């Protein structure tokens, strides 16, 4: 067999990792190259067995159909514990819904699902951890709304990475610098941060864009002006004509 045909077999195999000798043999026959299937198999490059899709692949392939839910605790100035709930859309990292409660019981959590996804807007999958608060009432509400729950493995926060990363950003960029007074105060602080998160903050995963796309302003648009965000913890920079 000529070197050209052997190279073509290797090229087809590398470009189509799901193809075996029969598929490549069929393509060669359609190209007018008369070889046997056994000969094709002899010149296939070795590669390990194709593994099953990874968790990362699942999250990437279903971005537009996944919403993630999680809670985190926030202590107040009077040493009370508040629970903040976040529902995050994976496609543009948008916070679809959030709320705050002292007692995040399953009935309250199920009501949050209705508020987050009204009028048949529920995604296909809902990604969550194994928190006991997501009880039967919550699971029944999710099932009735047509969502399939994807539950992470025990002690595996990396399986819900986007919402975990968002919670970390909320703490580092906001809550670690503010003393929360009460439930109403926390709700107002989070509302201001999410507005900054959606319209101003750039994200690596979105090619340095915002969840709500932000236009690029050319130098000809004017001088750079800073606008405070999140109570002055961050700033938005825009060009304004003099």
C-alpha positions in Angstrom: 0.0 0.0 0.0 1.3 3.4 -0.9 2.3 5.9 1.8 -0.4 8.3 0.5 -3.2 5.8 1.3 -1.7 4.9 4.7 -1.5 8.6 5.6 -5.1 9.1 4.5 -6.3 6.3 6.7 -4.6 7.9 9.7 -5.9 11.3 8.8 -9.5 10.0 8.6 -9.1 8.1 11.9 -7.8 11.2 13.8 -10.4 13.5 12.3 -13.2 11.1 13.1 -12.5 9.5 16.5 -15.8 7.7 16.5 -15.0 5.8 13.3 -13.6 2.3 13.2 -12.2 0.3 10.3 -15.6 -0.4 8.7 -16.5 3.3 8.4 -13.1 4.3 7.0 -13.1 1.3 4.7 -16.5 2.4 3.3 -15.2 6.0 2.7 -12.1 4.7 0.9 -14.3 2.6 -1.4 -16.4 5.7 -2.2 -13.1 7.4 -3.1 -12.2 4.7 -5.5 -9.5 3.2 -3.3 -9.8 -0.6 -3.4 -8.5 -2.0 -0.1 -9.8 -4.6 2.3 -11.2 -3.8 5.7 -8.5 -5.8 7.4 -5.8 -3.8 5.7 -7.5 -0.6 6.9 -7.5 -1.9 10.5 -3.8 -2.8 10.2 -2.9 0.9 9.6 -5.2 2.5 12.0 -3.3 4.5 14.7 -3.7 3.2 18.2 -5.9 5.2 20.6 -7.4 4.5 23.9 -11.0 3.4 24.3 -13.4 6.4 24.0 -14.6 7.1 27.5 -18.2 7.9 28.3 -19.2 11.6 28.3 -17.8 13.4 31.3 -19.8 15.6 33.7 -18.1 18.7 32.1 -19.3 17.5 28.6 -22.9 17.2 29.9 -22.9 20.6 31.4 -21.4 22.1 28.2 -23.7 20.3 25.8 -26.9 21.2 27.7 -26.1 24.8 28.6 -29.3 26.3 27.2 -31.4 23.6 28.9 -29.9 23.7 32.4 -30.7 25.8 35.4 -28.8 25.4 38.7 -30.2 26.0 42.2 -28.2 26.4 45.4 -28.3 28.2 48.8 -25.7 29.8 51.0 -25.8 31.2 54.5 -25.2 34.8 55.5 -24.7 35.8 59.2 -26.2 39.2 60.2 -24.9 41.8 62.6 -27.1 40.3 65.4 -25.7 36.8 64.7 -28.8 35.5 63.0 -28.4 33.2 60.1 -30.1 34.0 56.8 -30.3 31.7 53.8 -30.0 33.1 50.2 -31.4 31.1 47.3 -30.1 31.5 43.8 -31.4 30.0 40.5 -28.9 30.4 37.8 -29.3 29.9 34.0 -26.2 28.2 32.5 -26.3 29.7 29.0 -25.5 33.3 29.9 -24.9 33.0 33.6 -28.0 35.0 34.4 -29.5 34.9 37.9 -33.0 33.9 37.0 -34.4 34.3 40.5 -33.2 34.8 44.1 -34.8 35.2 47.5 -33.9 35.3 51.2 -35.4 33.4 54.1 -34.7 32.5 57.7 -36.4 29.1 57.2 -35.8 27.6 53.8 -38.3 24.8 54.1 -39.4 22.6 51.2 -42.8 24.4 50.8 -41.0 27.8 50.5 -38.5 26.3 48.0 -41.2 24.8 45.8 -42.9 28.2 45.7 -39.6 29.8 44.5 -39.6 27.4 41.6 -43.0 28.7 40.5 -41.8 32.3 40.8 -38.6 31.6 38.9 -40.2 29.8 36.0 -43.7 31.1 35.3 -45.8 30.3 32.3 -44.0 27.2 30.9 -40.5 28.8 30.9 -38.9 26.0 32.9 -35.7 24.5 31.5 -35.3 20.8 30.8 -32.9 20.1 33.7 -32.5 21.4 37.2 -29.1 20.9 38.7 -28.9 20.8 42.5 -27.1 19.2 45.4 -28.4 16.8 48.1 -29.5 19.3 50.6 -32.3 17.9 52.8 -34.4 21.0 52.3 -35.2 19.9 48.8 -37.9 17.5 50.1 -40.9 15.7 48.6 -42.9 18.9 48.1 -40.0 20.5 46.2 -39.4 17.4 44.0 -43.1 17.1 43.2 -43.3 20.7 42.1 -40.2 20.3 39.9 -41.7 17.2 38.3 -45.1 18.8 37.6 -43.3 21.7 36.0 -41.6 19.3 33.5 -38.1 19.6 34.8 -35.7 16.6 35.3 -33.6 16.9 38.5 -29.9 16.2 38.1 -28.6 15.6 41.6 -24.8 15.9 42.3 -22.8 13.3 44.0 -22.4 13.6 47.8 -19.7 16.2 48.8 -19.1 17.1 45.2 -19.7 20.9 44.8 -17.5 20.8 41.6 -20.4 19.1 39.9 -22.4 22.3 40.2 -19.6 24.6 39.3 -21.3 27.7 37.8 -23.6 28.5 40.7 -20.8 27.6 43.2 -18.5 30.1 41.4 -21.2 32.7 41.5 -21.6 32.3 45.3 -17.9 32.6 45.7 -17.9 35.8 43.7 -20.8 37.2 45.7 -18.8 36.6 48.9 -15.5 37.9 47.6 -16.8 40.9 45.8 -19.7 42.0 48.0 -20.7 40.3 51.3 -17.2 40.0 52.7 -17.1 43.8 52.7 -20.6 44.6 54.1 -22.3 44.0 57.5 -25.8 42.6 56.8 -28.4 44.0 59.2 -31.5 42.0 58.4 -33.4 40.1 55.7 -34.5 43.2 53.9 -31.0 44.6 53.8 -29.5 41.4 52.4 -32.2 41.3 49.7 -31.4 44.9 48.7 -27.6 44.2 48.7 -28.0 41.1 46.5 -30.3 42.9 44.1 -27.7 45.6 43.6 -24.9 43.1 43.1 -27.0 41.1 40.6 -27.6 44.2 38.6 -23.9 44.8 38.5 -23.4 41.1 37.6 -25.8 41.2 34.7 -25.0 44.5 33.1 -21.4 45.5 34.0 -19.2 42.6 35.2 -17.3 40.9 32.5 -16.9 37.1 32.6 -14.1 34.8 31.3 -16.6 32.1 30.3 -18.5 34.7 28.1 -15.4 35.9 26.3 -15.1 38.9 28.5 -18.7 40.0 28.0 -21.6 40.4 30.4 -24.6 38.1 30.8 -26.5 41.0 29.3 -24.3 41.8 26.3 -22.4 45.1 26.7 -21.4 47.1 23.6 -17.9 48.2 22.9 -17.4 52.0 22.9 -14.7 53.3 20.6 -12.3 56.1 21.7 -14.2 58.5 19.5 -17.3 58.2 21.8 -15.7 60.6 24.4 -14.0 60.7 27.7 -14.0 57.8 30.2 -16.3 58.3 33.1 -16.6 56.1 36.2 -20.0 55.2 37.8 -20.1 53.5 41.2 -21.8 50.1 41.5 -22.7 48.0 44.5 -22.4 50.9 46.9 -19.0 52.0 45.5 -17.4 48.6 45.9 -17.1 48.4 42.1 -17.4 50.9 39.2 -18.7 50.9 35.7 -16.7 52.7 33.1 -18.2 54.3 30.0 -17.3 56.8 27.4 -19.4 60.0 27.5 -19.2 62.9 25.1 -17.9 66.1 26.6 
